[in-house]
């Protein structure tokens, strides 16, 4: 299980990022498309690490939503 952050980018597309996997991000025209794309990106990222016999980082982030 991975935590994913989704936000609207400057170009209007939805950006999805997985903080526990540095550089693992994707985007989509809709939130649903961004989620589908980041799921694929996470699978590919982990598969590449495993193929190269590198350690897969553990999920290590907690999210806090705060009003400022």
N, CA, C and O atoms as a Tinker XYZ file with bonds, in Angstrom:
   272  protein
     1  N      0.843000   -1.169000    0.000000    73     2
     2  CA     0.000000    0.000000    0.000000    64     1     3
     3  C      0.893000    1.239000    0.000000    63     2     4     5
     4  O      1.870000    1.303000    0.746000    81     3
     5  N      0.561000    2.213000   -0.826000    73     3     6
     6  CA     1.347000    3.432000   -0.962000    64     5     7
     7  C      0.450000    4.654000   -0.827000    63     6     8     9
     8  O     -0.685000    4.669000   -1.303000    81     7
     9  N      0.980000    5.666000   -0.175000    73     7    10
    10  CA     0.276000    6.930000   -0.077000    64     9    11
    11  C      0.556000    7.728000   -1.344000    63    10    12    13
    12  O      1.690000    7.773000   -1.821000    81    11
    13  N     -0.476000    8.353000   -1.880000    73    11    14
    14  CA    -0.363000    9.145000   -3.091000    64    13    15
    15  C     -0.983000   10.512000   -2.836000    63    14    16    17
    16  O     -2.046000   10.619000   -2.225000    81    15
    17  N     -0.317000   11.541000   -3.302000    73    15    18
    18  CA    -0.822000   12.903000   -3.208000    64    17    19
    19  C     -1.286000   13.316000   -4.602000    63    18    20    21
    20  O     -0.571000   13.129000   -5.586000    81    19
    21  N     -2.488000   13.878000   -4.672000    73    19    22
    22  CA    -3.039000   14.305000   -5.958000    64    21    23
    23  C     -3.358000   15.797000   -5.874000    63    22    24    25
    24  O     -3.958000   16.268000   -4.909000    81    23
    25  N     -2.942000   16.522000   -6.904000    73    23    26
    26  CA    -3.232000   17.956000   -6.949000    64    25    27
    27  C     -3.331000   18.402000   -8.404000    63    26    28    29
    28  O     -2.805000   17.754000   -9.309000    81    27
    29  N     -4.014000   19.518000   -8.603000    73    27    30
    30  CA    -4.151000   20.049000   -9.959000    64    29    31
    31  C     -2.896000   20.838000  -10.306000    63    30    32    33
    32  O     -2.490000   21.737000   -9.569000    81    31
    33  N     -2.289000   20.493000  -11.436000    73    31    34
    34  CA    -1.095000   21.180000  -11.909000    64    33    35
    35  C     -1.437000   22.492000  -12.602000    63    34    36    37
    36  O     -2.604000   22.786000  -12.858000    81    35
    37  N     -0.424000   23.262000  -12.895000    73    35    38
    38  CA    -0.606000   24.563000  -13.548000    64    37    39
    39  C     -1.247000   24.436000  -14.928000    63    38    40    41
    40  O     -1.909000   25.363000  -15.396000    81    39
    41  N     -1.051000   23.297000  -15.572000    73    39    42
    42  CA    -1.601000   23.089000  -16.913000    64    41    43
    43  C     -3.032000   22.560000  -16.887000    63    42    44    45
    44  O     -3.616000   22.303000  -17.940000    81    43
    45  N     -3.603000   22.395000  -15.685000    73    43    46
    46  CA    -4.973000   21.909000  -15.561000    64    45    47
    47  C     -5.082000   20.403000  -15.411000    63    46    48    49
    48  O     -6.149000   19.892000  -15.071000    81    47
    49  N     -3.999000   19.687000  -15.659000    73    47    50
    50  CA    -4.007000   18.235000  -15.477000    64    49    51
    51  C     -3.884000   17.926000  -13.986000    63    50    52    53
    52  O     -3.399000   18.746000  -13.206000    81    51
    53  N     -4.331000   16.736000  -13.608000    73    51    54
    54  CA    -4.172000   16.266000  -12.231000    64    53    55
    55  C     -2.840000   15.552000  -12.126000    63    54    56    57
    56  O     -2.530000   14.685000  -12.943000    81    55
    57  N     -2.051000   15.910000  -11.126000    73    55    58
    58  CA    -0.738000   15.312000  -10.886000    64    57    59
    59  C     -0.861000   14.379000   -9.694000    63    58    60    61
    60  O     -1.477000   14.727000   -8.686000    81    59
    61  N     -0.277000   13.197000   -9.810000    73    59    62
    62  CA    -0.269000   12.221000   -8.727000    64    61    63
    63  C      1.178000   11.880000   -8.421000    63    62    64    65
    64  O      1.963000   11.582000   -9.322000    81    63
    65  N      1.522000   11.928000   -7.143000    73    63    66
    66  CA     2.900000   11.690000   -6.709000    64    65    67
    67  C      2.911000   10.711000   -5.548000    63    66    68    69
    68  O      2.061000   10.777000   -4.659000    81    67
    69  N      3.875000    9.806000   -5.561000    73    67    70
    70  CA     4.052000    8.845000   -4.477000    64    69    71
    71  C      5.319000    9.241000   -3.711000    63    70    72    73
    72  O      6.423000    8.907000   -4.143000    81    71
    73  N      5.178000    9.947000   -2.581000    73    71    74
    74  CA     6.346000   10.476000   -1.868000    64    73    75
    75  C      7.354000    9.430000   -1.396000    63    74    76    77
    76  O      8.544000    9.730000   -1.296000    81    75
    77  N      6.905000    8.220000   -1.107000    73    75    78
    78  CA     7.844000    7.210000   -0.604000    64    77    79
    79  C      8.703000    6.605000   -1.712000    63    78    80    81
    80  O      9.647000    5.866000   -1.431000    81    79
    81  N      8.381000    6.914000   -2.967000    73    79    82
    82  CA     9.171000    6.454000   -4.104000    64    81    83
    83  C      9.650000    7.701000   -4.850000    63    82    84    85
    84  O      8.959000    8.187000   -5.745000    81    83
    85  N     10.820000    8.219000   -4.490000    73    83    86
    86  CA    11.312000    9.485000   -5.053000    64    85    87
    87  C     11.259000    9.520000   -6.583000    63    86    88    89
    88  O     11.778000    8.633000   -7.261000    81    87
    89  N     10.623000   10.562000   -7.103000    73    87    90
    90  CA    10.528000   10.735000   -8.540000    64    89    91
    91  C      9.390000    9.980000   -9.197000    63    90    92    93
    92  O      9.217000   10.052000  -10.414000    81    91
    93  N      8.611000    9.254000   -8.405000    73    91    94
    94  CA     7.499000    8.482000   -8.963000    64    93    95
    95  C      6.269000    9.371000   -9.004000    63    94    96    97
    96  O      5.628000    9.619000   -7.983000    81    95
    97  N      5.948000    9.847000  -10.204000    73    95    98
    98  CA     4.761000   10.673000  -10.361000    64    97    99
    99  C      4.167000   10.455000  -11.733000    63    98   100   101
   100  O      4.817000    9.942000  -12.643000    81    99
   101  N      2.924000   10.855000  -11.858000    73    99   102
   102  CA     2.219000   10.732000  -13.118000    64   101   103
   103  C      1.153000   11.810000  -13.165000    63   102   104   105
   104  O      1.054000   12.630000  -12.253000    81   103
   105  N      0.361000   11.812000  -14.217000    73   103   106
   106  CA    -0.696000   12.805000  -14.324000    64   105   107
   107  C     -1.827000   12.256000  -15.179000    63   106   108   109
   108  O     -1.696000   11.198000  -15.794000    81   107
   109  N     -2.936000   12.982000  -15.211000    73   107   110
   110  CA    -4.077000   12.610000  -16.033000    64   109   111
   111  C     -5.002000   13.790000  -16.202000    63   110   112   113
   112  O     -4.928000   14.764000  -15.454000    81   111
   113  N     -5.879000   13.700000  -17.194000    73   111   114
   114  CA    -6.839000   14.775000  -17.430000    64   113   115
   115  C     -7.881000   14.837000  -16.319000    63   114   116   117
   116  O     -8.425000   15.903000  -16.029000    81   115
   117  N     -8.158000   13.685000  -15.696000    73   115   118
   118  CA    -9.112000   13.613000  -14.591000    64   117   119
   119  C     -8.410000   12.999000  -13.385000    63   118   120   121
   120  O     -7.333000   12.417000  -13.518000    81   119
   121  N     -9.021000   13.130000  -12.203000    73   119   122
   122  CA    -8.455000   12.489000  -11.010000    64   121   123
   123  C     -8.369000   10.987000  -11.212000    63   122   124   125
   124  O     -7.368000   10.361000  -10.862000    81   123
   125  N     -9.420000   10.412000  -11.777000    73   123   126
   126  CA    -9.450000    8.963000  -11.987000    64   125   127
   127  C     -8.317000    8.508000  -12.898000    63   126   128   129
   128  O     -7.682000    7.483000  -12.648000    81   127
   129  N     -8.071000    9.266000  -13.948000    73   127   130
   130  CA    -6.987000    8.927000  -14.868000    64   129   131
   131  C     -5.637000    9.056000  -14.171000    63   130   132   133
   132  O     -4.756000    8.220000  -14.371000    81   131
   133  N     -5.469000   10.093000  -13.358000    73   131   134
   134  CA    -4.213000   10.271000  -12.621000    64   133   135
   135  C     -3.985000    9.110000  -11.659000    63   134   136   137
   136  O     -2.858000    8.631000  -11.525000    81   135
   137  N     -5.043000    8.651000  -10.986000    73   135   138
   138  CA    -4.913000    7.518000  -10.057000    64   137   139
   139  C     -4.540000    6.248000  -10.817000    63   138   140   141
   140  O     -3.662000    5.500000  -10.386000    81   139
   141  N     -5.197000    6.007000  -11.930000    73   139   142
   142  CA    -4.861000    4.836000  -12.750000    64   141   143
   143  C     -3.408000    4.898000  -13.197000    63   142   144   145
   144  O     -2.694000    3.896000  -13.148000    81   143
   145  N     -2.973000    6.067000  -13.631000    73   143   146
   146  CA    -1.609000    6.227000  -14.140000    64   145   147
   147  C     -0.563000    6.094000  -13.037000    63   146   148   149
   148  O      0.493000    5.503000  -13.265000    81   147
   149  N     -0.833000    6.631000  -11.843000    73   147   150
   150  CA     0.157000    6.514000  -10.766000    64   149   151
   151  C      0.230000    5.076000  -10.272000    63   150   152   153
   152  O      1.300000    4.612000   -9.876000    81   151
   153  N     -0.885000    4.370000  -10.291000    73   151   154
   154  CA    -0.856000    2.952000   -9.905000    64   153   155
   155  C      0.087000    2.183000  -10.828000    63   154   156   157
   156  O      0.888000    1.368000  -10.370000    81   155
   157  N     -0.014000    2.447000  -12.123000    73   155   158
   158  CA     0.870000    1.814000  -13.108000    64   157   159
   159  C      2.321000    2.245000  -12.888000    63   158   160   161
   160  O      3.234000    1.424000  -12.976000    81   159
   161  N      2.533000    3.528000  -12.605000    73   159   162
   162  CA     3.889000    4.040000  -12.374000    64   161   163
   163  C      4.514000    3.399000  -11.138000    63   162   164   165
   164  O      5.697000    3.057000  -11.148000    81   163
   165  N      3.731000    3.234000  -10.079000    73   163   166
   166  CA     4.238000    2.592000   -8.856000    64   165   167
   167  C      4.640000    1.156000   -9.145000    63   166   168   169
   168  O      5.713000    0.714000   -8.735000    81   167
   169  N      3.788000    0.432000   -9.846000    73   167   170
   170  CA     4.113000   -0.970000  -10.188000    64   169   171
   171  C      5.396000   -1.047000  -11.009000    63   170   172   173
   172  O      6.249000   -1.898000  -10.758000    81   171
   173  N      5.531000   -0.148000  -11.996000    73   171   174
   174  CA     6.733000   -0.140000  -12.827000    64   173   175
   175  C      7.977000    0.240000  -12.046000    63   174   176   177
   176  O      9.045000   -0.335000  -12.254000    81   175
   177  N      7.844000    1.202000  -11.152000    73   175   178
   178  CA     8.961000    1.655000  -10.314000    64   177   179
   179  C      9.469000    0.502000   -9.452000    63   178   180   181
   180  O     10.668000    0.230000   -9.398000    81   179
   181  N      8.543000   -0.161000   -8.787000    73   179   182
   182  CA     8.917000   -1.279000   -7.903000    64   181   183
   183  C      9.498000   -2.432000   -8.715000    63   182   184   185
   184  O     10.478000   -3.050000   -8.300000    81   183
   185  N      8.902000   -2.725000   -9.869000    73   183   186
   186  CA     9.416000   -3.804000  -10.717000    64   185   187
   187  C     10.848000   -3.510000  -11.166000    63   186   188   189
   188  O     11.682000   -4.414000  -11.204000    81   187
   189  N     11.136000   -2.254000  -11.505000    73   187   190
   190  CA    12.491000   -1.881000  -11.933000    64   189   191
   191  C     13.484000   -2.040000  -10.790000    63   190   192   193
   192  O     14.599000   -2.521000  -10.994000    81   191
   193  N     13.084000   -1.639000   -9.590000    73   191   194
   194  CA    13.975000   -1.823000   -8.432000    64   193   195
   195  C     14.258000   -3.304000   -8.195000    63   194   196   197
   196  O     15.406000   -3.700000   -7.989000    81   195
   197  N     13.213000   -4.110000   -8.227000    73   195   198
   198  CA    13.381000   -5.549000   -7.991000    64   197   199
   199  C     14.241000   -6.192000   -9.074000    63   198   200   201
   200  O     15.067000   -7.059000   -8.786000    81   199
   201  N     14.045000   -5.768000  -10.314000    73   199   202
   202  CA    14.842000   -6.303000  -11.426000    64   201   203
   203  C     16.323000   -5.987000  -11.240000    63   202   204   205
   204  O     17.187000   -6.802000  -11.563000    81   203
   205  N     16.602000   -4.805000  -10.719000    73   203   206
   206  CA    17.983000   -4.397000  -10.471000    64   205   207
   207  C     18.504000   -4.856000   -9.105000    63   206   208   209
   208  O     19.607000   -4.500000   -8.690000    81   207
   209  N     17.681000   -5.655000   -8.420000    73   207   210
   210  CA    18.026000   -6.191000   -7.097000    64   209   211
   211  C     18.335000   -5.080000   -6.085000    63   210   212   213
   212  O     19.257000   -5.184000   -5.277000    81   211
   213  N     17.525000   -4.009000   -6.162000    73   211   214
   214  CA    17.652000   -2.894000   -5.230000    64   213   215
   215  C     16.507000   -2.957000   -4.218000    63   214   216   217
   216  O     15.437000   -3.497000   -4.501000    81   215
   217  N     16.750000   -2.405000   -3.057000    73   215   218
   218  CA    15.735000   -2.409000   -2.014000    64   217   219
   219  C     14.559000   -1.512000   -2.414000    63   218   220   221
   220  O     14.737000   -0.431000   -2.975000    81   219
   221  N     13.366000   -1.994000   -2.107000    73   219   222
   222  CA    12.154000   -1.206000   -2.335000    64   221   223
   223  C     11.889000   -0.403000   -1.071000    63   222   224   225
   224  O     11.716000   -0.989000   -0.001000    81   223
   225  N     11.851000    0.928000   -1.165000    73   223   226
   226  CA    11.610000    1.739000    0.030000    64   225   227
   227  C     10.266000    1.414000    0.671000    63   226   228   229
   228  O      9.275000    1.169000   -0.017000    81   227
   229  N     10.252000    1.418000    1.986000    73   227   230
   230  CA     9.010000    1.202000    2.704000    64   229   231
   231  C      8.194000    2.483000    2.686000    63   230   232   233
   232  O      8.732000    3.579000    2.532000    81   231
   233  N      6.898000    2.329000    2.846000    73   231   234
   234  CA     6.031000    3.506000    2.995000    64   233   235
   235  C      6.390000    4.142000    4.319000    63   234   236   237
   236  O      6.410000    3.461000    5.344000    81   235
   237  N      6.678000    5.445000    4.321000    73   235   238
   238  CA     7.164000    6.075000    5.543000    64   237   239
   239  C      6.523000    7.432000    5.817000    63   238   240   241
   240  O      6.971000    8.158000    6.703000    81   239
   241  N      5.500000    7.773000    5.079000    73   239   242
   242  CA     4.903000    9.089000    5.224000    64   241   243
   243  C      3.550000    9.025000    5.906000    63   242   244   245
   244  O      2.767000    8.103000    5.680000    81   243
   245  N      3.289000   10.004000    6.732000    73   243   246
   246  CA     1.970000   10.231000    7.297000    64   245   247
   247  C      1.494000   11.563000    6.767000    63   246   248   249
   248  O      2.291000   12.485000    6.593000    81   247
   249  N      0.224000   11.674000    6.514000    73   247   250
   250  CA    -0.328000   12.918000    5.986000    64   249   251
   251  C     -1.122000   13.626000    7.079000    63   250   252   253
   252  O     -1.811000   12.996000    7.881000    81   251
   253  N     -1.010000   14.921000    7.087000    73   251   254
   254  CA    -1.780000   15.751000    7.991000    64   253   255
   255  C     -2.404000   16.863000    7.147000    63   254   256   257
   256  O     -1.705000   17.562000    6.413000    81   255
   257  N     -3.692000   17.017000    7.254000    73   255   258
   258  CA    -4.386000   18.095000    6.565000    64   257   259
   259  C     -4.684000   19.167000    7.583000    63   258   260   261
   260  O     -5.312000   18.907000    8.609000    81   259
   261  N     -4.228000   20.387000    7.295000    73   259   262
   262  CA    -4.457000   21.452000    8.274000    64   261   263
   263  C     -4.922000   22.720000    7.582000    63   262   264   265
   264  O     -4.499000   23.030000    6.469000    81   263
   265  N     -5.785000   23.435000    8.250000    73   263   266
   266  CA    -6.242000   24.724000    7.740000    64   265   267
   267  C     -5.326000   25.804000    8.301000    63   266   268   269
   268  O     -5.008000   25.812000    9.490000    81   267
   269  N     -4.910000   26.708000    7.435000    73   267   270
   270  CA    -4.019000   27.789000    7.860000    64   269   271
   271  C     -4.666000   29.123000    7.507000    63   270   272
   272  O     -4.090000   30.178000    7.775000    81   271
